[in-house]
Each structure stands twice: as C-alpha cells, then as structure tokens.
Amino acid sequence: MSLRGKAAIVGAALAGCGEAHGKSAMEITVEAVHGALTDAGVSLGDVDAIATCQPLDMLSGLTLAQELGLNPKFTMNNRMGGSSFLSHTLWAAMLLELRLADTVLICYGSNQRTASGKLMTALGLPTYEAPYKPLFPLSSYALAADRHMTQFGTTREQLADVAVAARAWAQKNPEAFIRDPLTREDVIASRLVSDPLRVRDCCLVTDGGGAIVMRRAEAAKDHPKPPVYLLGGGEGTTHRDISEMPDLTVTGAAQSGASAMGMAGVKPADIDVVQLYDAFTINVILFLEDLGFCKKGEGGAFVENGGIAPGGHLPVNTNGGGLSCVHPGMYGIFTLVEAVRQLRGEAGDRQIAGAELALAHGNGGVLSSQVTNILGTESTL
C-alpha cells in the first residue's frame, strides 16, 4: 500500500512565536490549534485524532485532549524530539487511509524563552558521557562538526555561511525573531561555546507553536485553502546518544530521504524548496549531503557564498529557520508550516515562484532520529 497523495494538509498556523509573555506551553499550543482549524475551515468537534509532543509533558497527548475537550479515537504522543511531527504526518496518513480517523490534528507549543531563557528538556546526560561534562545537546553537534571539518576539509567560513543564509531569509519574513544583518565575519567573531561551534552557529531559544490539520485527499478540496499533499515520507534512527552514533558524518537522513523520495517518485533535483531542521549550522550541511542534494563531503562547498540564501541555487529554510526565525525547543512542526505556506503561495517576499514540490526534514535527539516528508501541490499528484 502506497501512501502517496492519499492525505493532505488542509490547515496550518503558527502562534506565540518569539516571546509569548504570560502564556504556558499548552496555551500557545491551543492557540496554534485554533488558528489551524480556522485556516482549514474545520470545527474542533470534527477532530477525531490528535498528535503532539510537548517538551516536558510525558503525557502531552492526554493533556492536549483534556485542554481541547476532545475524546479522540486515536492519540499519538510519539517522542523522538524535533522529528516527531514529521513522523506524526505518516501516522496520520495511515489512519486516514485505513479510515480509522477523518480529521487529524498535529501540534506543538513551548514557552522556553519566557519561562527560562534556555533549552528545557526532560533528558539527562548519558551515563558514559556525563563524566566529560558536555554541553547538552550542543557538544554532540560540535563533535559532528569537528569530524566533518577534519575528514572533508569543511571550513569555519562554510559553517558561517549557513547562518548568514538563514538570516537573509529571516529578513524577508516579518514573523522572524531576529532580522538584523549578519555577516560571515559576525558569525566567526561570535562567542565560542563548544569548539568549533559559536553562538551564531546555534539555534535561537524562543517561544512558539504550530499546528496542521490533515484529511483524506478525497475531502481535501472541500476546504478554503489549496490542499498540500503528502507525497512521501520516511524515517531513519541510528542511535540515541552521540557516543553510539556509527559515523559522525552520516545521519539517518540518508535512509529517511531515500524512502520519502522513493514513495513520492521524485529525486533531489525535482524539489523546489527545502525546509531543514537547523538546530546548528552543521545540521544543514549534513542533511543536504545525506538527502542527496550534493555528495558526501561537498556540503560545505554547496552552501558557501550564498548557495542556499535568497538567489542561491537551492532555497533552504525560507522562513529563517531555527537559526533566525523560531526555535522553541523543537522545530519540526515549523518546517511543515513553512512548506505549506510556500506551496500555497502565501510566503510574501520570500515566496519561491512556482513552488510545487517541497521537502521538509526533522531531526530528533542528537542527530539520532531523522524524518523526511515530501509535500506537493495538486499538480504533482
């Protein structure tokens, strides 16, 4: 059974991005939910399946159902970190195709910035890594960056160019949290936090939430906005702790991307716009390689000198990404919302002309879980 084009996103919304003073994580989530339902022209009572993953609530699916006053047929609380929401779309497509549900709600929200000003996580340091006192999760990504630089000659300047590209896109997005000009020199001169990564190599800490509504393709045209179809999806899990990662330069995106593109019947060259989980600058380089946009070891050259910035050869993270737009602990849902906006032609100054195929990619843990979605307009069915 192929899920290609069997389900579609019919509503999408953001809420509380940046700073949402006085609001809890669940309040931000609920605000995003109502925004997505309004966008879809769907009433809350129509929702019969929900999926979420809150940063500190291990039973967040139950909490969400209670907050919304719902009695869902299915509740998904799959916790893989920031990749969870792109996995939720696959579960949603299966539920819809099997007619076990009719309307699936996927959502997230966090108040990490106004609640603490730092990453909040329920995870502790791994037993065999704790004695070395790493910065979690930063030092894990620093290891991957250092290895990539050593093995392939990736440079500090190339890492910096990822952050510079994100900022250039953010300057086109009025919802982005930071829109000040940023240069390669600014990134390299910023404070070193875990060698070789500097402050501007790291994602923001913001508040924010997002939600999408999914329905079967046959019903998708009955909604106010053009549907965005799930054409393909795939997952790849390689480890939990960075010390157990088989190869610091190869992520599960090699598996998830191949599966997603295989299901969708597309190749990297067909993709019009790419949304990647950019918790750190090294992520973007690794994922572009593993997803097949360039060869292994060539990611640095691919992104340098504006390669993924506005006007470059591949538009990546057109909202500004987690590096400049929003990053409230988990970023995956935001890749989906931005992809939907691009495919609907709703992205304003950052709109990619004629965008019909989008790739959204989520990362969970410390490069541990990778999930890829291929989304398309009606013309791609």
N, C-alpha and C positions, 0 to 999 in steps of 0.2 A: 504494500500500500504506500503510495507516494502522497505526501502532504503538500506538494507543490500547488500553490494557488488555491488551496481548499479553505483557507481562513484569511481574514483581512482585519487590519486595524482601522476602525471607523471613528475613533475619537482619541484625542491626545491633548494633554495640558501640563503646564508647569505651575508651581505655586511656591511662594516664600523664598525665592532664590536670592542669595546674597545674605541679608540679615532679616530675620523674621522675629523681631523682639516680642517677648511675651507669649510666644506660641510653642507648644510642645511638638515633638516629632510627629505624633499621631494627628494633631490638629493640622499640621502642614500637609500630611498625607491626605486627610479628609478633604482639605481644600482643593488639592490636586484632583482627587477623585471626582468631586462635583464639577470641576472645570472640564474634565474629560467626558463626563456624562453629558454635559450641556453641549460640548463640541460634537458629540455623536448623536444628539437628539434622542437620548435614551433615558428612561427614568430609572431611579435607583432600584425600584421594585423589579425591574427586568433582569437585574444581575443575579445569576444563579451559580456562579463560580468565581472565586477570588484567589489572587496570588500576591504575596508580598514577602518582604524580608527586611525587618527593621533592625537597626544596628545593635540594640541592647535587649530587645524583647524576644526571647526564645520561642514564645507562643504568639508571635505577632499576627499570624493568620486568625487566631481566635480573638485577639484584641480588636483587630480590624472589623471582623464580623459583628462584634458587640457594639463597637462605636457607630457602625453604619446601620445597626438594627436589622441585619440580614440573617437569613437562615439558609446559607448556600448549600447546594448539593455537593460541591467539592471545594476544599480549602487547601491551597498549596503554600507551603512555608519552606521550600527548598532553600537551604542556606549554604551557598557556595561563595559568599562575598558578592562583589560587584557584578559578577557574571550571572547572578541568579535570575535576573529579569529577562535576559535573552533565552535562558532555559525555560522560563515560565511561558514564553510565547510558543515554544514547541509543545509543552504540555497542553496549553490552551488549544492549539490546533488539533491535537489528538482528541481532546474532549469534544470539541465541536464536530469533528469528522465522524466520531462514533455516536454523535447525538446524545451524549451524556450531559451536555450543557448547551445553552443557546447564546449566552452573553457572558463573557469572561472579562473580569477587571484585574489589571495588573498595576501595582502601585508601590510607591516608596516615599518616605519623607524623613528628614532629620533636621535637628536644630543644633548641630555640633558647634557652630561658630558662636552663637549667642549663649549656649548652655555652658561651654567650656573653653572655646577658643582653640581646641586641639582635637585630633582624631580620637573618637571614642570607640572602643572595641571591647567585646567580651572575651577576646582571645588573650591568652597569656603567652610568654616566651616559651618556645620548645625546650624541653629538658636539656638537650645536649648543646643547645645554642646559648642558653641563658648565662653560663659562666663567662662568656665573651662580652656580655653586656651590649648587645647590638641595639640600635635604634629601630624599633619595630613600627611599621614594616620597612622603613627607609633603607636600612643596611642590607636587606635582602636584595633590593633592586640595585643598590650600589655594587654588590658583588657581580650581578649580571652585567652592569655597565662596564665595570673594570675588566671582566673577562672578554667582553666584546671588543673593547679597545685593544687589549693585549693580543687577541687572536686575529683580529681583522684590520687593525690599524684605524679603527673609528676614532675620531678626534673630538676634543672638547668643543671645538667650533661647530662640529656637526650636531652634537647633542644640543648646543645652544640654539641652533637654527630651528629645532623642533619647537622650543619655547617661543622664539621670535615669530614663527608662523602662526602659532596659536593666538598670540597677542594681536597679530594683524587681522585675523578673522574676528577676534573679540571686538576690535574697533569698529567693525561693521554691524555689531549686534548690540542694540540698546539694552538688552537684558543681561549682558555680561558683567560680572562683578568688577573686574579690573580692565580698564580700556586705555590706560596710559601707554605712551610709546615705549617700546622695549627693543634694545639692540643686542646683537651678539656680544658686544663688549660689556653691556649691562649684566647679562647672564653670567659671563665668566668672572666678573668682578664681584658678584653677589657672594654672600657668606657661605663658606664650605660647611656642610652639615654631615655628610658621610661620603668620604672620598670614593669616587670622583664627583659625586652629585652635590650641587649647590642649591641654595634656596630656590632659585628660579628654574631649576630642573624639577622641582616638586610641585604637586598639585596644590590648589587652594584648600583652605578649610572654610566652608560656607554652610549656611542653612540652605534648604531647598527640598522640593519634592516634585514628583512627576507621576503621571498615570496614563495608561492607554486602555482602550476598550476594544475587544476583539469579538467578531461574529463570523459565522459561516459565509463563504463567498456568495452564496446564492441570495443572502439577505443584505449583503454589504452595500448594494446600490440604493437601498431604502433610507439612507442617511443623508444629512445635509451636505457633508463634505465628500470629496472623492476618496474612495477606499484605497488603502495601501496594502497590497497583498504580500503575505509571507510565502516566498517562493522556495526558500530552502533554509535549512538550519543544521547545525552540527555542534558537537561538544568534544572537548579533549581534556582529560585530567591526568596529570603526570606525577603529582606529589602533593603534600601538604606543607612541609617545612622546606625552606630553601636548601638546607643541608642534604636533602634527599632528592633534589632535582637532578635528573640524569645528566643533563647538559645545560649549563647556564646560558647558552646561546640559542637554544632551540626550545620553543614553548609548545604547548598543546594546540596552539592556533594552526599549526601545520596539519593537524588532524581535523579540527573543527572546520577550518576553512575549506579543506578538500571535500568534506562531507556536505557542507552547506552549498558550495558551488556545484557539486555533483547533482544534488537534488534539484537545484534551480536550473541546471543546464546552462550555466554561464561560466566564463573564465575571467580572471582579473581585468583583462583589457576591456571587458564589457561594462565594468562598473563606472558609473558617472560620479558618484560622491561616496566618501568613506568616513565613517564615524568610529573612532577607536578609543578604547579606554586608556587615556593618557595620564595615569597617576604620576608617572615620572617620564622624563624625556626618552629614556632608553626603551620604554614600552613601545613607543611608536615605531622606532627602528626595528625592534624585534618582530612586531606584528606585521609590518609591511613585508618583511622578508618571509616570514612563515606563511602568510596568506598568499604569497606568490606574486606580489607586485614588483619584486626585484629578487635577485639571487641572494642566498645566504652570504653575509659579509659585505653586501653592497648597499645596505640600508642607509649608512651614513652619507654616501655619495648621492643617494636618491633624494634625501631631504635637504641637502645643503643648498645654500644660496637661493632660498625661496621655492624649492621644489614642491613643497606641499602648502605653500602660502597662497593667498589670492593671486591669480595669474600664473601659478606654477603648473606643472604637468599633471598633478593629481590633487583635487581639493580634499583635504583631510581635516576633520573636526571644524566644520564651518561655523559652529557657534562660539568657538574659542576654547572648547574642550574643558577638561578638568584643570588644565594649567592656567586658564584665564577667565573662563565663564562661570563654572559652578562645580563644586565637588563637596557634597555634604556626606562624606564617609564612603558612600558607594555611588558610582557614576553610571552604571549600566543603563538605567532607565532613560537617562538623558541622551544616550546615543540613539535610542529608538525614537524619542520625541523629535530630535533634530532631523533624523532621516525622514520621518513622516512629513515634517514641515517642508523639507526640500522637495520631496516627491509631489507634494500638493502645490508647490509654487508659492509658499507662504513665507519665505525666508527673507524678504525685503532686500536690503542692499547686498546681502551675502548670498543671494539666490544663485544657484548654478543653472544656467539657461538650459532648458530641455532635459533636465534630470529625470530619468525614468527608472534607473536601477541604483539602489543604494546598498552598501554593506555596513552593517552595524556589528561591532565586536565588543564583547565584555570580557573582563579579566577579574578573577577572584583569588583571594589569598595573596600569596607572594609568587605570582606567575603560575599559580597552581591549577586553576580552572580557567579554561578558555571556551567561550561560546560565540558562535558566529551566526548571524541572521542575514539572509539576502531578501531585500524588500523591493517591490516593484509596483509600477502603476498598472492600470488595466491593459495598456498596450503591450505589456510584457508577458501576459498570460498565454 
